[in-house]
Structure formats: C-alpha cells, structure tokens
Amino acid sequence: MAFASFMGRVLFASVFILSAWQEFNEYGVDGGPAAKALEPKFNIFSKHVSSQTGLQVPAFDIKYLVAAAIALKGLGSLLFILGSSLGAYLLLLHQAIATPILYDFYNYDADKKEYSQIFIKFTQVKLGTSGGIALFHWHEELNAKETAEEKGPKKQNSLRNMGSSPVQFLMVSI
C-alpha cells in the first residue's frame, strides 16, 4: 500500500513538476511566454478586485509572479512526493492564487459561450486537482493516526473509539 501511495503521489505531482520545468526553461529575462499570457489576465483580475472590493492590487512585474509559481509548483511537488503536508499546502496555495487569475469566468455573462467553456475547464482541472491534493493530504494524516494508534495500547473495539466521523469509522473498520 505504501508503494502504491508513493507512485500515486509521483504521478500526481508530475503534472506540476513538468509544468514548472517548462516554465523554468522558457523563463528568459522577461518571464517567457507564461508572463506574456498571464499579464492581460492579471490586469483584468486586478481591475475586477479593485472594482469589487475597493482595494488596490499592488503593481509589480509579472515575471516575479511567474517565478513564484515555478517555485511553488517545483518545491511543493517535491515535498508532496516525499509525503510532506507542507508540499500539499504549497500546491494548494499555488492553486488558490492561480485559479482566479487564469479562469476568469466571473468576467463573462452566464449566457455567453466563453463563460461555459472557462467554467467547465475550471471545474474539471482546478477543482479536481485541488481535491486530489486535499485527498492525498487527508489520506496521509489518517494513515499516520492509525499507525500511532496501533503502537499504543490496544483499545476495545467500540463505536466511541472508531473515530468521530462516519468516514473515519469506515476507514478504521476496513
């Protein structure tokens, strides 16, 4: 089971690692094609945030945002493969920052074709990926808890000792 979990983490993180590697190789002096594609979307996002909240998004060079994305994806993926919860948090942080900028379905009317295309990509890719990260992280925490309980004194099998939620009860009783 440990090998299957490790391979699952490797395969899952490979998406982030390959993306970070490609962006790193194309980075150049100006941030590469990623910065060129991200700049108009970030400007629209900044205007939207300013109009909705009244807060001004600080101005900075987009190449630093691309560099931060490369660092979050690269470091987060490596830590995630090694089973660290910090890696999962870094990948979730990347998702939380990148998602509203890249998938700006909120700028379109719900009746428009562009809205449904972007919203479908958002739900399939970003929500699925974030859910996968959270699932792996939760699974590792649950395994660590079970290992710690096995090392402690044996407890009587009762509903009180099987976990606080129905999912934990099912996972422990399997």
N, C-alpha and C positions, 0 to 999 in steps of 0.2 A: 504494500500500500504506500509506503514511503517513496519508493521509486516512481510509482505512478503519479503521486502528488508532485514530485520534483519535475518529472517530464511535463506535466501539465503546466507548471509554472514557467518552465523553459519555453514551451510552445506559445504560451500566452504572452510572455514578455518579449518574445522575438519580434512581434509586431512593433513594439515601442523601440526596441534596440535597432532594428533595421531602419525605422523612420529617423531616429536620432543620428544614425551613421550617415544616411543620405543627406540630411540637412547639414551635418558637420562637414562632409566632403564638398558641398556646394556653397558653403558659407561665404568665403571670399572676404572682401573688405566692406561690402555693403550689406551683408546678411544673406546674399544669394537670392534665388527665386522665391524662397519662403517669405523673405521680408517684402519682396515686391508684391506677392499675392496677399500678404497679411495687412499691409498698410491701408488700403482702402477700406477693408472690413473693420480694422481697428478704429479708423476715423469715424465711420458710421456708428460703431459701438460707443465711442466717446461722446458723440453728439446725442445719441439716444440716452445714455446715462445722465448727461448734463440736463437734457430737457425733462427727464422723468424725476430726477432727484434734486436738481439744482446744484449739485456738486460738480466741480470741475475736475476732470481726469488730468493728472499731470502730464505735461508734454515730455516725451523722451524719444530717442532714436529707436526705431523698430528693430534694428539689428540686435539690441540688447534683449528685447522680448524673445527673439528667435534663439539667442544664446541661452537664455534662461529655460526655454522649452527644451532645448537639446540637453541641458544639464539635468533637468527634472526627469526627462524620459530615460536618459542613459543611466544615471545614478539610481533612480527609482527601479528601473528594470533589473539591474544587477543585484540590488538589495532584495528585491522581490523574489528573484530566483533562489537566493540564499535563504529565503524563508523569513526575512525580517519584516515586521509590521511597518517599520519606517519606510520601506520601499513601497508598500501598498499605499501609505499616506502620501508619499511624493507623487505617485502616479495619479491618485485621486485629486491632489492639488493641481496637477497639470490639466486634468480633465475639467476641473472646476473653472480654471482660468481660460482655457482654450475654447470650451464649448460655446459660451455666449458670443464669443467673437467670430468663430468660424461658422456657426449655424445660426444666422440671424433671421430666423423665420418670423420673429416678432416685428420686423420691419415691413412685412407684406400683409395684405388683406387675406383673410382666410379663404376667400373665394378665388384667389389667384392660383395659377398652376405652380408658380415658383414656391409659394408657401407650402403646398403639399409635398413637393419634391424635397425641399430642405428639411421639413419636419419629419418626413419618413427617414431620411438619412440620419437625422439627429436621434430619433428613437431607436433605429437599428444599431447604429455604430456606437454612439456615445453612451446611451443608457445601458446597452448590452455590455460594453467594455467596463463601465463603472460598476455595474452589477457583478461582473466576473471578478473584478478586483476585490470588491467587498466580500464576495462569497469565499474566495481563497483565503482572505484575511480571517474571516469568521471561522472557517474550517480549521485553520492552523491554531487559532486560540482554543477552539473546542478540543482539539487533539492534545494540546498542552495541558488543559484542565483534566482531561481523562487520564493522562499519564501521571499527573500529580496525585490524583485520587487513587490510582492503582498502587502507588508507592506507599500511601498512608495506610492506616489500619482499616481492615475490612469493615464495611458497614452493612447493615441489614438491608436487603432489597425491599424498599417500600416506596410508595409514591412520593413521600416527602423528600427522599434522598435522590430522586431521579432527575432533578433539575427544575427550574422554575417555569419553563415554558414547555408547551406540547412538543415543539421541535426538539428541544434538548431531551425530553423524555423518550422520544422515538429514537434519537441518535444513540442514547445510552443503552436502550433496551435491545438494539440490533446486534 
